[in-house]
Amino acid sequence: MAFSKPDETKNVLHKADSRGKTENEWLISEKTFSFGDYYDPDRIQFGTLRVLNDDTLEAEKGFGVHPHDNMEIISIPLEGSLEHEDSLGNKLVIKSGEIQVMSAGTGLMHSEFSKNDEELGKFLQIWIYPRKRNVSPRYDQITLDPAKSKNRFQQILSPNADDEGVWIYQDAWFHLGNFENTTETQYQIRKKGNGVYAFIIKGSAEIDGQELKERDGLGVQDISELKIKTTSENTEILLMEVPMEIN
């Protein structure tokens, strides 16, 4: 299904229980934005952030071979492990504590399956519109250092190949942090005009004056700094800074 783009994107609050949901014998997918059989004209995207799916795969089940093009696709495993195979010749396992990126570019095929025969595979699937189209497809994955995200934000994605984390063809920055209760911190916008979408993986926090609980999301724009205060122990937050206009 092709979705039309909205005329503008405003600051948005997406509560966890307001997301679209697909459920069958092997998949539970909770979708922040319109995707597949879920369509809401008010929830197409946040700037260049097009997809944020919270997926749970049954053991040894998953997504068979399918195509992508001209999209930056990021996967962040939360529990278990996934086996990735693609038309570039990669056959790898990605697990919790790692991040995977594909620049689909001119096109590639891939599959993702829950690797463990006794464990669910839980991961975030994120799509970003690229600033550069029809590039050569590429794949990368790295292991994250949990010490770097303890009570602070660790950069896990940027536009720069020589910077910390993985990189994509877009002026976007992702940061991940795991915080104790009542921790106060700030996030500085990296590029003027970008917005930030904050997603609470677990725990709770007050962000830009808004109380957020587990799996809630908040998109904020027209700011230079985002103020954050956690309100529970072991709160894990993913910040996705993205351009608000599609090239």
C-alpha positions in Angstrom: 0.0 0.0 0.0 1.4 3.5 -0.9 0.8 6.1 1.7 0.5 9.8 1.0 2.7 12.1 3.0 1.2 14.6 5.4 1.5 18.4 4.7 3.3 19.0 8.0 4.6 17.1 11.1 3.7 18.4 14.5 4.9 17.6 18.0 3.3 14.2 18.7 2.6 11.9 21.6 2.1 8.2 20.8 1.0 6.2 23.8 2.0 2.5 23.8 -1.6 1.3 23.6 -2.4 3.6 20.7 -0.1 1.8 18.3 -1.3 -0.3 15.4 -1.0 -4.1 16.0 -0.6 -7.1 13.8 -0.8 -10.5 15.6 -0.6 -14.0 14.1 0.8 -17.4 15.1 4.4 -16.3 14.7 4.5 -12.5 15.0 3.3 -9.7 17.2 4.1 -6.3 15.6 3.2 -3.0 17.3 3.5 -0.1 14.9 4.0 3.5 15.8 3.4 4.6 12.2 1.2 3.3 9.4 2.7 0.1 8.0 1.3 -3.0 6.2 -2.3 -3.6 7.3 -2.3 -0.7 9.8 -3.1 2.7 8.3 -3.8 6.0 10.2 -3.6 9.2 8.1 -2.4 11.1 11.2 0.4 8.6 11.8 2.4 8.3 8.6 5.8 9.4 9.8 7.8 11.9 12.0 9.9 13.8 9.5 12.2 11.3 7.8 11.4 8.6 10.4 9.0 6.4 8.5 8.7 3.2 10.5 9.1 2.2 14.1 7.9 -1.3 14.6 8.2 -3.2 17.9 8.3 -6.8 16.8 8.2 -10.1 18.7 9.0 -13.3 16.7 8.2 -16.8 17.8 11.2 -19.1 18.1 12.6 -20.1 14.7 10.0 -18.0 12.9 10.4 -14.8 11.0 10.3 -12.7 7.8 11.1 -14.7 4.6 13.1 -13.2 1.8 11.7 -9.9 0.7 13.0 -6.8 -1.2 13.8 -3.2 -0.1 15.1 -0.2 -2.0 16.0 3.4 -1.2 15.5 3.2 2.6 17.8 3.1 5.6 16.7 0.1 7.7 17.9 -0.2 11.3 17.3 -3.2 13.6 17.9 -3.1 17.4 17.4 -6.5 19.1 16.0 -6.2 22.6 15.8 -9.9 23.5 17.0 -13.1 21.9 18.8 -13.3 18.6 18.0 -13.0 14.9 19.6 -14.7 11.9 20.0 -12.3 9.0 20.7 -13.4 5.4 20.8 -11.1 2.3 21.5 -10.8 -1.4 24.9 -9.2 -0.6 26.1 -12.6 0.6 25.8 -11.9 4.4 24.6 -14.6 6.7 25.0 -13.4 10.3 23.4 -13.5 13.7 22.5 -10.3 15.5 21.6 -10.4 19.2 20.6 -8.1 22.1 23.3 -5.5 22.7 24.0 -5.0 19.0 22.7 -2.8 16.2 22.2 -3.6 12.5 21.9 -1.3 9.5 21.1 -1.8 5.9 21.2 1.0 3.2 18.9 -0.6 0.7 19.8 1.8 -2.1 19.3 0.4 -5.6 17.8 -2.7 -4.0 18.5 -5.8 -1.9 16.7 -8.9 -0.7 16.9 -10.2 2.9 15.3 -12.4 5.5 15.2 -12.2 9.3 14.4 -15.2 11.6 14.4 -15.7 15.4 17.6 -17.8 15.8 17.0 -19.6 19.1 14.6 -22.6 19.1 13.4 -21.9 22.7 13.5 -18.1 22.9 11.4 -15.3 21.4 13.1 -12.7 19.2 12.2 -9.2 20.2 13.5 -6.2 18.2 12.9 -2.7 17.0 12.6 -2.2 13.2 13.2 1.4 12.1 13.1 2.9 8.7 14.6 6.3 7.7 14.2 8.0 4.4 17.7 8.6 2.9 19.1 11.9 1.7 20.8 10.1 -1.2 18.9 7.7 -3.4 20.1 4.7 -5.6 23.4 4.1 -3.7 25.1 0.8 -3.7 23.4 -1.5 -1.1 25.4 -2.0 2.1 25.1 -3.9 5.4 26.8 -3.4 8.8 26.3 -4.5 12.4 28.3 -3.7 15.5 28.3 -4.6 19.2 27.5 -1.8 21.7 29.4 -1.2 24.9 26.8 -1.1 27.7 29.2 0.9 29.9 28.9 3.8 27.5 25.1 4.1 28.0 25.1 3.9 31.8 23.3 7.1 33.0 24.2 8.8 29.8 23.4 8.7 26.1 25.7 6.7 23.9 25.7 7.5 20.2 24.8 4.4 18.2 24.2 5.9 14.7 25.2 9.0 12.8 25.7 10.2 9.2 29.5 9.8 9.5 31.3 6.5 8.7 34.2 7.5 10.9 32.0 8.5 13.9 30.8 6.3 16.8 28.2 3.7 16.0 26.8 2.6 12.6 26.2 5.2 9.9 23.4 5.9 7.3 22.8 8.1 4.3 20.9 10.7 6.3 21.6 13.5 8.7 20.3 11.5 11.6 21.7 10.6 15.0 20.5 7.8 17.4 21.4 7.7 21.1 20.7 5.0 23.6 20.8 5.4 27.4 20.0 3.2 30.5 19.4 5.3 33.5 18.8 5.1 37.3 15.7 6.7 38.8 15.6 10.5 39.0 18.5 11.0 36.6 18.4 14.4 34.9 20.1 14.9 31.6 19.9 17.0 28.4 20.2 16.1 24.7 21.6 18.8 22.4 20.3 18.8 18.8 23.1 18.0 16.4 21.7 19.8 13.3 19.4 22.8 13.3 16.0 22.0 12.0 16.1 18.4 13.1 13.4 16.9 15.3 13.8 14.2 18.0 11.6 11.2 18.5 12.1 9.7 22.0 11.0 6.1 22.6 10.9 4.5 26.1 12.1 1.0 25.7 11.5 0.3 29.4 10.9 2.3 32.5 9.5 5.8 32.5 10.7 9.4 32.2 9.6 13.0 31.9 10.7 14.4 28.5 10.0 18.0 27.5 7.5 18.1 30.3 5.6 15.1 29.2 5.4 11.9 31.3 6.2 8.8 29.3 5.9 5.2 30.2 7.2 2.0 28.7 6.9 1.9 24.9 5.5 5.4 24.7 6.9 7.7 22.1 7.2 11.5 21.8 8.2 13.5 18.8 9.5 17.1 19.4 10.7 19.7 16.9 11.7 23.4 16.8 14.1 22.9 19.8 17.8 23.1 20.4 17.8 21.0 23.6 15.7 18.2 25.1 15.4 17.9 28.9 14.9 14.5 30.3 14.3 13.2 33.9 13.8 9.5 34.6 11.0 8.5 37.0 11.9 4.8 37.5 14.9 2.5 37.9 16.5 0.9 34.8 14.8 3.3 32.3 16.1 2.7 28.8 15.5 5.4 26.2 16.2 5.6 22.5 16.5 9.1 21.0 16.2 9.4 17.2 17.2 12.8 15.8 16.0 13.1 12.2 15.5 15.8 9.6 11.9 17.0 9.4 11.9 17.4 5.6 12.4 14.6 3.1 15.0 15.4 0.4 
